[in-house]
Amino acid sequence: AALTGALMLGLAAWTIRQRARLDPAQRAWRLLSRKLARVGLRRRPNEGPLAYSNRIRSARPGLAEETSAIAGLYAAIRYGRDTDASLQRDLVSRVRRLRIAQ
């Protein structure tokens, strides 16, 4: 029992530490991925942001414009050279505002 408790405590600490390492863009992207997964659009493990937005465009055309803009921002922040903080704020704001109907 003590070993199980220690293992659970260690796992909880590791999870909290991993979450704390995510920057705002990564947290926003994960939030978007969770929102879309709830409506059957789970992101594939090997799927980049632009490929994911293309798949969303095919499956849910009504979400295409906004998810494409969000994916473009995320790709620019994560893989580009532009570190403008306003891009991160825009990304976070867009993801929070996005409402996805079932």
N, C-alpha and C positions, 0 to 999 in steps of 0.2 A: 504494500500500500504506500509506503514511504517513497519507494522508487518510482511508482506511478505518479505520485504527487510532484516529486522533483522533476520528472520528465515533463509533466504538464506545465509546470512553472517555467521551465526552460524554454519550452515551445512558445508560451505566451510572451516571454521576454524577447525572444528572437523575432516574433511577428511584429511586435511593437517597434522594435529597432529597425526592421526592414521598412515599415510604413513611414517612419520618421525620415528616412533617407530620400523619399520621393520628393521631387520638386513640384511646384504648382502645376506645371504642364503635364507631368506624368499622372498626378492625381486627377486632373481634369479628364485626361484621356481614359483612365480607368473608369471614371464615373460615366463617361459617354458609353464605353464598352458595356458596362453593367445595364445602363438604360436600354440599350439596343438588344442586349441578350434577353431582357424581360419580354421582348416582343418577337423572339425567335431569330434574332440576327446576331448570334454569338460570333465574336471575332475568332478567327482561326489562329492557332499558335504561330504559324509562319506568315501571317498576313500583315503586311505593312499598312500604314494609314491610308495611302492613296488607293491601294487595291481594295481595302475594306470599304472605302467610300464609294468606289465603283460598284461593288456588290450591293451596297445599300441602294444605290441609284436604280439598279435593276429591280430589286425586290420591293422598294418603297419609294417610288418617284417623288412623292410629296415631301420626303425628307432630304432629297438629293441636294438641293441648293445649300441648305444649312450644314449638313454633314460634310459636304465637299469643302465648304469654307473652313470648318473646324479641322478637318483632316489636313488641309493645306497649311493652316496656322501651326498645327502640331508638327508637321513635317519640317516646316521652316525653323521652328524652335529647336527641335531635337537633332535635325540633321544638317541644318544650314549654319551659316556663319553669323547671322544676325542675332544679337543678344538683346535687342530692344525690349525693355520690360513691358512696354505697352502691348506687345504681341501676346505675352503671357496673360496680362490682364484681360485682353480681348478674348483669348481662348477660354479662360476660366468663366468669364461672363456668358459667353455663347453657350457653353455646355450647361451651365446652371439654368439658363433660360429655356433651353430646349425641352419641349414637351412632346412626348411621343404617345399618340393614341394607340390603344390596343387594336 
